[in-house]
Amino acid sequence: MTIFKEIVDEEYLTISETKELLADIETERALDEDRELRYELARAIEHANRFAVLEPEESLELVDELNELEKIDEPTAYKITNLLPRDRSELRAVFAQERYSLSGDELDEILDIIAKYA
């Protein structure tokens, strides 16, 4: 017997999309006077509000544009979109656990794409 539940579905979200979803939940909870925001939910809303820089549509456009690059997979594209690294060292940190490293030109290409949105 296991205490873990089965993963039925998995979907990547940007911080901006998460902020939008959490705002809907917050509004729903505010209408019901008997329901309070749990601590974890309040902290998640605060985090999303603080770090969401782009609009949800813009963040998805950035993910799509990053996915077009050869060495960026979907999870990495979402990670880059959520972090919006500003320079090579910040961007290298995203790729630190990968089995490959990017050249300076590849890093600059990614940073140029990010600069269009950030």
TORLUM-933407 format. One record per residue: residue number from 1; residue in one letter; x, y, z of N, C-alpha, C in turn. Coordinates in pm, 1 decimal. Example, Ala and Ser with C-alpha at 12.3 -4.5 7.8 and 13.67 -1.06 7.14 Angstrom:
<atoms>
@n = 1&res = a&n_east = 1319.0&n_north = -569.0&n_up = 780.0&ca_east = 1230.0&ca_north = -450.0&ca_up = 780.0&c_east = 1320.0&c_north = -330.0&c_up = 780.0 $
@n = 2&res = s&n_east = 1285.0&n_north = -225.0&n_up = 708.0&ca_east = 1367.0&ca_north = -106.0&ca_up = 714.0&c_east = 1290.0&c_north = 3.0&c_up = 787.0 $
</atoms>
This chain:
<atoms>
@n = 1&res = m&n_east = 83.8&n_north = -118.4&n_up = 0.0&ca_east = 0.0&ca_north = 0.0&ca_up = 0.0&c_east = 88.3&c_north = 124.7&c_up = 0.0 $
@n = 2&res = t&n_east = 48.2&n_north = 220.8&n_up = -77.6&ca_east = 125.6&ca_north = 344.9&ca_up = -86.3&c_east = 38.6&c_north = 462.8&c_up = -45.0 $
@n = 3&res = i&n_east = 102.7&n_north = 563.0&n_up = 10.7&ca_east = 28.3&ca_north = 681.5&ca_up = 51.9&c_east = 24.2&c_north = 787.6&c_up = -57.4 $
@n = 4&res = f&n_east = 97.5&n_north = 762.9&n_up = -165.1&ca_east = 104.0&ca_north = 860.1&ca_up = -273.5&c_east = -13.6&c_north = 843.0&c_up = -367.1 $
@n = 5&res = k&n_east = -60.8&n_north = 951.7&n_up = -418.3&ca_east = -168.9&ca_north = 947.6&ca_up = -515.6&c_east = -110.3&c_north = 946.5&c_up = -655.1 $
@n = 6&res = e&n_east = -186.5&n_north = 898.8&n_up = -748.1&ca_east = -144.2&ca_north = 890.2&ca_up = -886.5&c_east = -154.7&c_north = 1026.8&c_up = -954.1 $
@n = 7&res = i&n_east = -53.9&n_north = 1060.5&n_up = -1033.7&ca_east = -58.2&ca_north = 1184.6&ca_up = -1111.8&c_east = -144.8&c_north = 1158.5&c_up = -1233.8 $
@n = 8&res = v&n_east = -252.8&n_north = 1233.8&n_up = -1245.4&ca_east = -346.9&ca_north = 1214.5&ca_up = -1354.8&c_east = -309.7&c_north = 1302.1&c_up = -1473.6 $
@n = 9&res = d&n_east = -268.2&n_north = 1425.1&n_up = -1444.8&ca_east = -237.6&ca_north = 1519.4&ca_up = -1551.8&c_east = -132.8&c_north = 1617.4&c_up = -1500.8 $
@n = 10&res = e&n_east = -54.8&n_north = 1670.4&n_up = -1592.3&ca_east = 48.2&ca_north = 1766.7&ca_up = -1557.2&c_east = 50.8&c_north = 1874.1&c_up = -1663.9 $
@n = 11&res = e&n_east = 62.8&n_north = 1997.9&n_up = -1619.9&ca_east = 62.8&ca_north = 2110.0&ca_up = -1713.4&c_east = 156.2&c_north = 2218.0&c_up = -1660.1 $
@n = 12&res = y&n_east = 237.1&n_north = 2274.6&n_up = -1747.7&ca_east = 325.9&ca_north = 2383.6&ca_up = -1708.6&c_east = 249.4&c_north = 2515.2&c_up = -1716.7 $
@n = 13&res = l&n_east = 275.7&n_north = 2602.4&n_up = -1619.4&ca_east = 214.8&ca_north = 2735.0&ca_up = -1616.7&c_east = 323.0&c_north = 2839.1&c_up = -1593.1 $
@n = 14&res = t&n_east = 300.5&n_north = 2956.2&n_up = -1648.1&ca_east = 388.4&ca_north = 3068.3&ca_up = -1617.2&c_east = 336.7&c_north = 3134.6&c_up = -1490.1 $
@n = 15&res = i&n_east = 419.9&n_north = 3216.7&n_up = -1430.3&ca_east = 379.4&ca_north = 3290.7&ca_up = -1310.3&c_east = 258.6&c_north = 3378.8&c_up = -1342.5 $
@n = 16&res = s&n_east = 255.6&n_north = 3437.6&n_up = -1460.5&ca_east = 145.4&ca_north = 3526.1&ca_up = -1499.1&c_east = 14.1&c_north = 3449.8&c_up = -1508.5 $
@n = 17&res = e&n_east = 18.1&n_north = 3330.0&n_up = -1565.5&ca_east = -102.5&ca_north = 3248.1&ca_up = -1572.8&c_east = -147.3&c_north = 3206.4&c_up = -1432.9 $
@n = 18&res = t&n_east = -50.7&n_north = 3172.9&n_up = -1348.7&ca_east = -81.0&ca_north = 3133.4&ca_up = -1211.5&c_east = -144.6&c_north = 3249.2&c_up = -1135.8 $
@n = 19&res = k&n_east = -92.2&n_north = 3368.5&n_up = -1157.3&ca_east = -148.2&ca_north = 3487.3&ca_up = -1092.0&c_east = -294.1&c_north = 3505.5&c_up = -1129.7 $
@n = 20&res = e&n_east = -325.2&n_north = 3485.7&n_up = -1256.4&ca_east = -461.4&ca_north = 3500.0&ca_up = -1304.3&c_east = -554.0&c_north = 3394.5&c_up = -1240.0 $
@n = 21&res = l&n_east = -507.8&n_north = 3271.1&n_up = -1233.6&ca_east = -587.3&ca_north = 3164.5&ca_up = -1171.2&c_east = -608.1&c_north = 3189.9&c_up = -1021.9 $
@n = 22&res = l&n_east = -502.4&n_north = 3233.4&n_up = -953.9&ca_east = -513.5&ca_north = 3260.7&ca_up = -810.9&c_east = -603.6&c_north = 3381.1&c_up = -782.8 $
@n = 23&res = a&n_east = -604.9&n_north = 3478.2&n_up = -873.1&ca_east = -694.1&ca_north = 3593.9&ca_up = -856.4&c_east = -840.0&c_north = 3549.3&c_up = -863.0 $
@n = 24&res = d&n_east = -869.7&n_north = 3455.9&n_up = -952.3&ca_east = -1005.7&ca_north = 3402.7&ca_up = -960.9&c_east = -1044.3&c_north = 3330.2&c_up = -832.3 $
@n = 25&res = i&n_east = -953.1&n_north = 3250.9&n_up = -779.1&ca_east = -979.9&ca_north = 3179.6&ca_up = -653.9&c_east = -998.2&c_north = 3277.4&c_up = -539.3 $
@n = 26&res = e&n_east = -915.8&n_north = 3380.8&n_up = -535.1&ca_east = -924.9&ca_north = 3481.7&ca_up = -429.4&c_east = -1058.8&c_north = 3553.2&c_up = -435.4 $
@n = 27&res = t&n_east = -1103.2&n_north = 3587.1&n_up = -555.3&ca_east = -1232.8&ca_north = 3653.4&ca_up = -572.2&c_east = -1345.9&c_north = 3562.4&c_up = -526.9 $
@n = 28&res = e&n_east = -1337.3&n_north = 3436.6&n_up = -565.1&ca_east = -1439.4&ca_north = 3339.4&ca_up = -526.5&c_east = -1447.2&c_north = 3324.6&c_up = -374.6 $
@n = 29&res = r&n_east = -1332.0&n_north = 3318.7&n_up = -311.1&ca_east = -1328.6&ca_north = 3304.7&ca_up = -164.5&c_east = -1376.6&c_north = 3431.5&c_up = -95.0 $
@n = 30&res = a&n_east = -1350.9&n_north = 3547.1&n_up = -154.7&ca_east = -1393.1&ca_north = 3673.6&ca_up = -93.8&c_east = -1545.6&c_north = 3686.3&c_up = -92.5 $
@n = 31&res = l&n_east = -1612.2&n_north = 3626.7&n_up = -190.9&ca_east = -1758.0&ca_north = 3633.0&ca_up = -197.8&c_east = -1824.0&c_north = 3546.0&c_up = -90.8 $
@n = 32&res = d&n_east = -1756.4&n_north = 3442.5&n_up = -47.7&ca_east = -1809.4&ca_north = 3353.3&ca_up = 54.6&c_east = -1752.5&c_north = 3395.2&c_up = 190.3 $
@n = 33&res = e&n_east = -1834.6&n_north = 3454.3&n_up = 274.6&ca_east = -1787.5&ca_north = 3510.1&ca_up = 401.1&c_east = -1738.7&c_north = 3403.5&c_up = 498.9 $
@n = 34&res = d&n_east = -1786.2&n_north = 3281.1&n_up = 483.9&ca_east = -1748.5&ca_north = 3174.8&ca_up = 576.7&c_east = -1613.6&c_north = 3111.5&c_up = 544.8 $
@n = 35&res = r&n_east = -1562.6&n_north = 3133.8&n_up = 425.7&ca_east = -1435.5&ca_north = 3072.7&ca_up = 386.4&c_east = -1322.4&c_north = 3173.8&c_up = 400.7 $
@n = 36&res = e&n_east = -1218.0&n_north = 3131.7&n_up = 465.0&ca_east = -1099.0&ca_north = 3215.2&ca_up = 479.3&c_east = -990.9&c_north = 3165.4&c_up = 384.4 $
@n = 37&res = l&n_east = -897.5&n_north = 3253.5&n_up = 354.7&ca_east = -780.8&ca_north = 3212.1&ca_up = 275.3&c_east = -685.4&c_north = 3137.8&c_up = 367.6 $
@n = 38&res = r&n_east = -649.6&n_north = 3016.4&n_up = 328.3&ca_east = -549.8&ca_north = 2944.3&ca_up = 405.7&c_east = -415.5&c_north = 3014.0&c_up = 388.5 $
@n = 39&res = y&n_east = -327.6&n_north = 2991.6&n_up = 483.5&ca_east = -196.4&ca_north = 3054.9&ca_up = 483.9&c_east = -120.8&c_north = 3027.3&c_up = 354.2 $
@n = 40&res = e&n_east = -121.8&n_north = 2902.1&n_up = 310.9&ca_east = -47.5&ca_north = 2863.4&ca_up = 191.0&c_east = -100.3&c_north = 2934.6&c_up = 67.1 $
@n = 41&res = l&n_east = -233.2&n_north = 2945.6&n_up = 58.4&ca_east = -294.4&ca_north = 3013.0&ca_up = -55.9&c_east = -261.7&c_north = 3161.8&c_up = -54.3 $
@n = 42&res = a&n_east = -267.5&n_north = 3224.0&n_up = 62.6&ca_east = -234.5&ca_north = 3366.5&ca_up = 73.8&c_east = -89.5&c_north = 3391.5&c_up = 32.9 $
@n = 43&res = r&n_east = 2.0&n_north = 3302.9&n_up = 73.8&ca_east = 143.2&ca_north = 3318.6&ca_up = 36.8&c_east = 163.5&c_north = 3298.0&c_up = -113.0 $
@n = 44&res = a&n_east = 91.2&n_north = 3202.5&n_up = -171.0&ca_east = 102.2&ca_north = 3178.5&ca_up = -315.1&c_east = 53.1&c_north = 3299.8&c_up = -393.3 $
@n = 45&res = i&n_east = -56.0&n_north = 3359.9&n_up = -349.2&ca_east = -109.3&ca_north = 3479.3&ca_up = -415.3&c_east = -9.2&c_north = 3593.9&c_up = -403.2 $
@n = 46&res = e&n_east = 47.6&n_north = 3611.7&n_up = -285.3&ca_east = 147.0&ca_north = 3717.3&ca_up = -264.7&c_east = 268.7&c_north = 3696.5&c_up = -355.2 $
@n = 47&res = h&n_east = 315.9&n_north = 3573.1&n_up = -364.9&ca_east = 431.8&ca_north = 3541.3&ca_up = -449.5&c_east = 400.8&c_north = 3570.3&c_up = -596.6 $
@n = 48&res = a&n_east = 286.0&n_north = 3524.8&n_up = -643.1&ca_east = 248.5&ca_north = 3546.6&ca_up = -783.1&c_east = 235.1&c_north = 3695.0&c_up = -813.5 $
@n = 49&res = n&n_east = 176.4&n_north = 3769.9&n_up = -722.9&ca_east = 160.4&ca_north = 3913.9&ca_up = -744.4&c_east = 295.2&c_north = 3985.5&c_up = -748.4 $
@n = 50&res = r&n_east = 388.3&n_north = 3940.2&n_up = -668.4&ca_east = 519.4&ca_north = 4005.3&ca_up = -662.2&c_east = 605.1&c_north = 3976.1&c_up = -785.4 $
@n = 51&res = f&n_east = 600.0&n_north = 3853.8&n_up = -836.1&ca_east = 694.5&ca_north = 3813.6&ca_up = -939.1&c_east = 637.8&c_north = 3806.2&c_up = -1080.7 $
@n = 52&res = a&n_east = 508.4&n_north = 3822.4&n_up = -1096.5&ca_east = 450.6&ca_north = 3820.8&ca_up = -1231.5&c_east = 476.2&c_north = 3956.0&c_up = -1297.2 $
@n = 53&res = v&n_east = 559.4&n_north = 3956.9&n_up = -1398.7&ca_east = 596.9&ca_north = 4080.3&ca_up = -1466.9&c_east = 517.2&c_north = 4096.9&c_up = -1596.0 $
@n = 54&res = l&n_east = 502.4&n_north = 3989.6&n_up = -1669.1&ca_east = 436.3&ca_north = 3993.4&ca_up = -1799.6&c_east = 287.8&c_north = 3963.4&c_up = -1787.5 $
@n = 55&res = e&n_east = 215.4&n_north = 4000.7&n_up = -1890.0&ca_east = 75.5&ca_north = 3958.8&ca_up = -1901.3&c_east = 74.6&c_north = 3811.3&c_up = -1942.3 $
@n = 56&res = p&n_east = -31.0&n_north = 3736.7&n_up = -1910.0&ca_east = -34.8&ca_north = 3593.7&ca_up = -1946.3&c_east = -13.6&c_north = 3567.7&c_up = -2095.5 $
@n = 57&res = e&n_east = -70.5&n_north = 3652.1&n_up = -2180.9&ca_east = -55.4&ca_north = 3632.5&ca_up = -2325.1&c_east = 89.5&c_north = 3652.9&c_up = -2367.3 $
@n = 58&res = e&n_east = 153.1&n_north = 3755.8&n_up = -2311.0&ca_east = 293.4&ca_north = 3782.4&ca_up = -2342.6&c_east = 383.0&c_north = 3668.0&c_up = -2296.5 $
@n = 59&res = s&n_east = 354.8&n_north = 3616.5&n_up = -2178.4&ca_east = 438.9&ca_north = 3508.7&ca_up = -2125.9&c_east = 426.7&c_north = 3383.6&c_up = -2212.9 $
@n = 60&res = l&n_east = 307.1&n_north = 3354.9&n_up = -2263.3&ca_east = 290.4&ca_north = 3238.2&ca_up = -2351.2&c_east = 358.2&c_north = 3260.2&c_up = -2486.1 $
@n = 61&res = e&n_east = 357.1&n_north = 3384.1&n_up = -2535.5&ca_east = 429.0&ca_north = 3414.8&ca_up = -2659.0&c_east = 579.0&c_north = 3392.6&c_up = -2640.3 $
@n = 62&res = l&n_east = 631.1&n_north = 3435.0&n_up = -2525.0&ca_east = 773.2&ca_north = 3416.1&ca_up = -2495.6&c_east = 806.3&c_north = 3266.9&c_up = -2486.9 $
@n = 63&res = v&n_east = 721.7&n_north = 3189.2&n_up = -2422.1&ca_east = 743.2&ca_north = 3044.3&ca_up = -2414.2&c_east = 746.4&c_north = 2983.9&c_up = -2553.9 $
@n = 64&res = d&n_east = 651.7&n_north = 3022.9&n_up = -2638.7&ca_east = 647.1&ca_north = 2970.4&ca_up = -2775.5&c_east = 773.1&c_north = 3005.3&c_up = -2853.3 $
@n = 65&res = e&n_east = 817.6&n_north = 3129.7&n_up = -2838.3&ca_east = 937.8&ca_north = 3173.1&ca_up = -2910.4&c_east = 1062.2&c_north = 3099.4&c_up = -2860.4 $
@n = 66&res = l&n_east = 1069.0&n_north = 3075.9&n_up = -2730.1&ca_east = 1183.0&ca_north = 3002.1&ca_up = -2675.2&c_east = 1179.0&c_north = 2855.0&c_up = -2717.3 $
@n = 67&res = n&n_east = 1060.1&n_north = 2798.5&n_up = -2727.2&ca_east = 1046.0&ca_north = 2658.1&ca_up = -2769.0&c_east = 1094.6&c_north = 2635.1&c_up = -2912.0 $
@n = 68&res = e&n_east = 1094.6&n_north = 2740.6&n_up = -2993.7&ca_east = 1141.1&ca_north = 2728.6&ca_up = -3131.1&c_east = 1292.0&c_north = 2708.6&c_up = -3139.5 $
@n = 69&res = l&n_east = 1364.0&n_north = 2748.7&n_up = -3033.6&ca_east = 1509.0&ca_north = 2730.7&ca_up = -3032.1&c_east = 1543.1&c_north = 2583.5&c_up = -3010.2 $
@n = 70&res = e&n_east = 1651.0&n_north = 2541.2&n_up = -3070.2&ca_east = 1687.1&ca_north = 2398.8&ca_up = -3072.7&c_east = 1717.1&c_north = 2340.3&c_up = -2935.0 $
@n = 71&res = k&n_east = 1789.0&n_north = 2409.8&n_up = -2851.1&ca_east = 1836.3&ca_north = 2352.8&ca_up = -2725.0&c_east = 1745.6&c_north = 2380.2&c_up = -2606.2 $
@n = 72&res = i&n_east = 1627.7&n_north = 2434.9&n_up = -2629.7&ca_east = 1538.1&ca_north = 2466.3&ca_up = -2518.9&c_east = 1414.5&c_north = 2378.1&c_up = -2527.8 $
@n = 73&res = d&n_east = 1393.5&n_north = 2298.9&n_up = -2421.5&ca_east = 1273.9&ca_north = 2216.3&ca_up = -2415.9&c_east = 1163.2&c_north = 2291.4&c_up = -2340.5 $
@n = 74&res = e&n_east = 1046.0&n_north = 2232.6&n_up = -2333.6&ca_east = 931.2&ca_north = 2302.0&ca_up = -2275.3&c_east = 952.0&c_north = 2340.7&c_up = -2128.7 $
@n = 75&res = p&n_east = 997.5&n_north = 2250.1&n_up = -2041.8&ca_east = 1017.4&ca_north = 2291.9&ca_up = -1902.2&c_east = 1117.4&c_north = 2406.9&c_up = -1887.8 $
@n = 76&res = t&n_east = 1223.1&n_north = 2404.0&n_up = -1967.1&ca_east = 1323.6&ca_north = 2510.3&ca_up = -1960.1&c_east = 1266.9&c_north = 2642.0&c_up = -2011.4 $
@n = 77&res = a&n_east = 1185.0&n_north = 2636.8&n_up = -2114.5&ca_east = 1122.4&ca_north = 2758.7&ca_up = -2167.0&c_east = 1034.0&c_north = 2823.2&c_up = -2060.7 $
@n = 78&res = y&n_east = 959.1&n_north = 2742.0&n_up = -1987.9&ca_east = 874.5&ca_north = 2796.4&ca_up = -1881.2&c_east = 959.4&c_north = 2850.8&c_up = -1767.0 $
@n = 79&res = k&n_east = 1068.1&n_north = 2783.0&n_up = -1734.3&ca_east = 1155.7&ca_north = 2829.8&ca_up = -1627.6&c_east = 1217.6&c_north = 2964.9&c_up = -1664.0 $
@n = 80&res = i&n_east = 1264.0&n_north = 2977.7&n_up = -1787.7&ca_east = 1322.4&ca_north = 3104.2&ca_up = -1832.8&c_east = 1217.7&c_north = 3214.2&c_up = -1831.1 $
@n = 81&res = t&n_east = 1096.5&n_north = 3184.0&n_up = -1874.8&ca_east = 989.1&ca_north = 3283.6&ca_up = -1876.7&c_east = 954.6&c_north = 3328.9&c_up = -1736.1 $
@n = 82&res = n&n_east = 954.8&n_north = 3238.2&n_up = -1642.0&ca_east = 922.4&ca_north = 3275.6&ca_up = -1504.0&c_east = 1033.4&c_north = 3355.4&c_up = -1437.8 $
@n = 83&res = l&n_east = 1158.3&n_north = 3325.7&n_up = -1471.8&ca_east = 1270.6&ca_north = 3394.0&ca_up = -1408.0&c_east = 1311.4&c_north = 3522.7&c_up = -1478.9 $
@n = 84&res = l&n_east = 1292.5&n_north = 3528.1&n_up = -1610.7&ca_east = 1335.2&ca_north = 3642.2&ca_up = -1693.1&c_east = 1478.4&c_north = 3685.2&c_up = -1660.1 $
@n = 85&res = p&n_east = 1575.4&n_north = 3597.2&n_up = -1684.0&ca_east = 1714.8&ca_north = 3632.6&ca_up = -1654.5&c_east = 1760.4&c_north = 3752.6&c_up = -1737.7 $
@n = 86&res = r&n_east = 1844.5&n_north = 3835.4&n_up = -1678.1&ca_east = 1887.8&ca_north = 3959.9&ca_up = -1741.7&c_east = 2025.8&c_north = 3951.5&c_up = -1805.9 $
@n = 87&res = d&n_east = 2108.9&n_north = 3857.7&n_up = -1760.3&ca_east = 2243.6&ca_north = 3849.0&ca_up = -1816.7&c_east = 2285.5&c_north = 3702.6&c_up = -1830.9 $
@n = 88&res = r&n_east = 2404.5&n_north = 3684.3&n_up = -1885.0&ca_east = 2452.4&ca_north = 3548.5&ca_up = -1914.0&c_east = 2464.2&c_north = 3462.4&c_up = -1788.6 $
@n = 89&res = s&n_east = 2512.4&n_north = 3520.0&n_up = -1680.7&ca_east = 2531.7&ca_north = 3438.4&ca_up = -1559.5&c_east = 2398.1&c_north = 3390.3&c_up = -1503.5 $
@n = 90&res = e&n_east = 2296.8&n_north = 3474.6&n_up = -1504.5&ca_east = 2164.6&ca_north = 3432.4&ca_up = -1458.6&c_east = 2107.6&c_north = 3324.6&c_up = -1550.7 $
@n = 91&res = l&n_east = 2129.0&n_north = 3340.4&n_up = -1680.1&ca_east = 2078.7&ca_north = 3242.8&ca_up = -1776.0&c_east = 2154.9&c_north = 3110.5&c_up = -1765.4 $
@n = 92&res = r&n_east = 2284.6&n_north = 3118.0&n_up = -1740.5&ca_east = 2363.6&ca_north = 2994.8&ca_up = -1723.5&c_east = 2313.3&c_north = 2913.3&c_up = -1604.5 $
@n = 93&res = a&n_east = 2266.3&n_north = 2981.8&n_up = -1501.0&ca_east = 2214.5&ca_north = 2912.7&ca_up = -1382.7&c_east = 2093.9&c_north = 2825.6&c_up = -1418.0 $
@n = 94&res = v&n_east = 2015.0&n_north = 2868.0&n_up = -1515.3&ca_east = 1900.2&ca_north = 2789.3&ca_up = -1558.9&c_east = 1947.0&c_north = 2658.0&c_up = -1621.2 $
@n = 95&res = f&n_east = 2057.4&n_north = 2662.2&n_up = -1692.1&ca_east = 2109.5&ca_north = 2545.0&ca_up = -1761.6&c_east = 2214.2&c_north = 2468.9&c_up = -1680.0 $
@n = 96&res = a&n_east = 2231.2&n_north = 2501.4&n_up = -1553.8&ca_east = 2337.9&ca_north = 2442.8&ca_up = -1472.7&c_east = 2326.9&c_north = 2291.7&c_up = -1459.9 $
@n = 97&res = q&n_east = 2208.3&n_north = 2237.0&n_up = -1456.5&ca_east = 2193.4&ca_north = 2092.6&ca_up = -1437.3&c_east = 2181.2&c_north = 2015.5&c_up = -1568.2 $
@n = 98&res = e&n_east = 2185.2&n_north = 2084.0&n_up = -1678.5&ca_east = 2176.7&ca_north = 2016.5&ca_up = -1808.2&c_east = 2310.0&c_north = 1950.2&c_up = -1840.8 $
@n = 99&res = r&n_east = 2306.2&n_north = 1855.3&n_up = -1930.1&ca_east = 2427.6&ca_north = 1783.0&ca_up = -1969.0&c_east = 2506.8&c_north = 1857.6&c_up = -2075.8 $
@n = 100&res = y&n_east = 2459.7&n_north = 1971.9&n_up = -2114.4&ca_east = 2526.5&ca_north = 2050.0&ca_up = -2216.6&c_east = 2537.3&c_north = 2194.5&c_up = -2169.6 $
@n = 101&res = s&n_east = 2623.9&n_north = 2268.6&n_up = -2232.6&ca_east = 2633.5&ca_north = 2411.8&ca_up = -2202.1&c_east = 2613.6&c_north = 2488.7&c_up = -2331.8 $
@n = 102&res = l&n_east = 2567.4&n_north = 2607.6&n_up = -2319.4&ca_east = 2540.5&ca_north = 2690.1&ca_up = -2436.5&c_east = 2658.3&c_north = 2783.9&c_up = -2461.1 $
@n = 103&res = s&n_east = 2679.8&n_north = 2813.8&n_up = -2587.7&ca_east = 2785.3&ca_north = 2908.2&ca_up = -2623.7&c_east = 2737.9&c_north = 3049.9&c_up = -2593.4 $
@n = 104&res = g&n_east = 2828.9&n_north = 3142.1&n_up = -2598.1&ca_east = 2794.2&ca_north = 3282.0&ca_up = -2574.6&c_east = 2692.5&c_north = 3333.8&c_up = -2674.0 $
@n = 105&res = d&n_east = 2704.8&n_north = 3294.4&n_up = -2800.3&ca_east = 2609.4&ca_north = 3338.6&ca_up = -2902.1&c_east = 2470.0&c_north = 3283.5&c_up = -2874.8 $
@n = 106&res = e&n_east = 2462.4&n_north = 3157.3&n_up = -2831.5&ca_east = 2331.7&ca_north = 3098.5&ca_up = -2800.2&c_east = 2268.4&c_north = 3167.0&c_up = -2680.3 $
@n = 107&res = l&n_east = 2349.8&n_north = 3197.9&n_up = -2580.2&ca_east = 2298.8&ca_north = 3270.5&ca_up = -2463.5&c_east = 2249.6&c_north = 3409.3&c_up = -2503.6 $
@n = 108&res = d&n_east = 2325.6&n_north = 3476.9&n_up = -2588.5&ca_east = 2286.2&ca_north = 3610.4&ca_up = -2633.2&c_east = 2156.8&c_north = 3606.5&c_up = -2714.0 $
@n = 109&res = e&n_east = 2139.2&n_north = 3502.8&n_up = -2793.8&ca_east = 2016.2&ca_north = 3488.8&ca_up = -2872.0&c_east = 1895.5&c_north = 3476.1&c_up = -2778.4 $
@n = 110&res = i&n_east = 1910.0&n_north = 3396.4&n_up = -2673.5&ca_east = 1801.3&ca_north = 3381.0&ca_up = -2576.3&c_east = 1775.8&c_north = 3512.2&c_up = -2503.9 $
@n = 111&res = l&n_east = 1883.0&n_north = 3580.5&n_up = -2463.6&ca_east = 1867.7&ca_north = 3709.1&ca_up = -2394.1&c_east = 1801.9&c_north = 3813.7&c_up = -2482.7 $
@n = 112&res = d&n_east = 1830.8&n_north = 3810.5&n_up = -2612.7&ca_east = 1766.2&ca_north = 3904.6&ca_up = -2706.6&c_east = 1615.2&c_north = 3878.7&c_up = -2713.4 $
@n = 113&res = i&n_east = 1577.2&n_north = 3752.5&n_up = -2712.4&ca_east = 1434.8&ca_north = 3718.9&ca_up = -2712.9&c_east = 1368.0&c_north = 3766.7&c_up = -2585.7 $
@n = 114&res = i&n_east = 1433.8&n_north = 3744.6&n_up = -2472.8&ca_east = 1378.9&ca_north = 3787.6&ca_up = -2343.4&c_east = 1366.0&c_north = 3939.6&c_up = -2340.0 $
@n = 115&res = a&n_east = 1463.6&n_north = 4009.4&n_up = -2395.1&ca_east = 1464.3&ca_north = 4157.0&ca_up = -2391.8&c_east = 1343.9&c_north = 4215.4&c_up = -2465.0 $
@n = 116&res = k&n_east = 1292.1&n_north = 4143.9&n_up = -2564.3&ca_east = 1174.1&ca_north = 4194.2&ca_up = -2636.1&c_east = 1051.4&c_north = 4197.0&c_up = -2547.1 $
@n = 117&res = y&n_east = 1048.4&n_north = 4114.4&n_up = -2444.5&ca_east = 930.7&ca_north = 4101.6&ca_up = -2358.7&c_east = 947.0&c_north = 4167.4&c_up = -2222.2 $
@n = 118&res = a&n_east = 1069.0&n_north = 4169.1&n_up = -2171.3&ca_east = 1089.4&ca_north = 4217.7&ca_up = -2034.3&c_east = 1107.5&c_north = 4367.7&c_up = -2027.6 $
</atoms>
